[in-house]
Amino acid sequence: MGLQLLLESGCGGVTPWWLVVLELVLVLALTAGFLTPVAALVSGGFQVACMLHANWQHAATLMIAMVTAIALVLLGAGGYSVDARVFGRRRLIVPHDPMNSE
């Protein structure tokens, strides 16, 4: 996700300095896995804003980046991330009998 954000940075035009700093902070947060759902949500919002100004060939790449950001928001960071170290790993426990709620 961080690599996609770096590749799609600037929305195809001249980028102001504050937007470059925001992108670099997002890339570092996504790479380290620090506050991953928040960083992915902001990154997805950035991709949506870029899509409003993109041509068709560029929009297809931005759509893929948006879907990746949505998946990262829903899944969260991996086991080797800062989030897993700070907040603990989430584990999904599937019951043997799904009809029995006990």
N, C-alpha and C positions, 0 to 999 in steps of 0.2 A: 504494500500500500504506500509506503514511503517513497519507493522508487517511482510508482505511478504519479505520485504528487510532484516529485521533482521533474519528471518528464513533461508533465502537463502544466508546469508553472508558467505564470505570466499570461495565460489565456490567449496566447498568440500575439501579444502586443508588448508595448513598453510597460514594465511593472514598476510601481512606486516602491521605495525602499522599505516602507513599513509592511508591505505585502510580502516582500522577500523575507523579511525577518519572521513574519508569521508562518510562512511556509517552512522555513528552516526549523523553527521551534516544533511545528507539527511533525516534520520528518524525524527529528530527533526523538520526540515522544513516541511515535509509532515504532521506530526502530528499537528503542529500549523497552517498549511495552509499559510506559508510564502513563496512567490514566487513559488507557487505550480506547474505551468506548467514547469518551469525550473527544479525544483527538480525532478519532475516525468520524464522528458526527460533524465536527467542524470541517474536516477534510471533505466530507460528502457535500456539505453546504457550499464549500469553495468550488467543487466540481459543478454543482448546479448553477452557480453564478457564472462560471466560465461557459457553460453550455448555452446560456442565453446570448452569448456573443460569438459563438463558433459556427463554422461552416459544417456541411454534412460529414465530410471525411473526419474532421476533428471531433465532431459530436459523438461518433461511434466509439472512439477511444474514451471519451469522457463518460459515456454510459457504462462502459465496462468498469471504469474506476468508481463510479457511483455504486454499482452493484457490489463491488468488493468492499467499499466503505460500509454499506449496509450490513453485509455479512460480518464484518469485523465488529461493528457495534453490537450485533446480536450474539456473536460467539465470545467476544472478549479476547484478552491476551492469552498467550500460551503458557506452558508450565515454566519456561525459562525467562520470564519477564519480571520487571520490577513490580508490576501489579500482583503477580503470584507470590512474590516474596513479602510484600507489604500486607496484602489483604488475605493471603492464603489461597490455595488452589480450590476451585469449585469442583465438586464431584457429583455426578448424577447417579443416583441409586435407583435402579429399576426393580420394582417388586416382582416376586415370582408369579403372583396371581394378580393381574392388572384389575380384575373385577373386585378384588377384596382390598378395601382402602386401609386396612389395619396394618 
